[in-house]
Structures are given as C-alpha cells and as structure tokens.
Amino acid sequence: MFNQLLNDFEMEHKFAPLTIDNLLDYYQKKYINGEIDIKTYHNIYSCLHEKGAVSAHESPLK
C-alpha cells in the first residue's frame, strides 16, 4: 500500500514528497476535499502513521 501511496503522490506532483508527513498531509487534503472516503483515509492514515508520519494537526506548536 505504501508504494502505491508514493506513486500516486508522485504522479500528481511530478516529484517525491519531502517527508512522510508531507505524504500524510496530501492524503488529508484529499479526504477534506471529498476525493477519498473516510474508510480509505483511515487505512491510509494507519499505514503512514505506522511508518512514523505525524499530521500537521498533531504536531505540537514550537
């Protein structure tokens, strides 16, 4: 699943995400914009979170 997530990002942006957090942010935006459903987003979130991704919404303010 992870490789497919990367491929989809790269196909749309023509470059790789700088961090895994950027990849998560990309899919969060897709969910917010109604491009993916909650079940799909949950699966993506779980996959990326297992790999260490942290949402910008979870990051503590510095």
HELIX and SHEET records of a PDB file:
HELIX    1   1 PHE A    2  HIS A   13  1                                  12    
HELIX    2   2 ILE A   20  ILE A   32  1                                  13    
HELIX    3   3 ILE A   38  GLU A   50  1                                  13    
END                                                                             
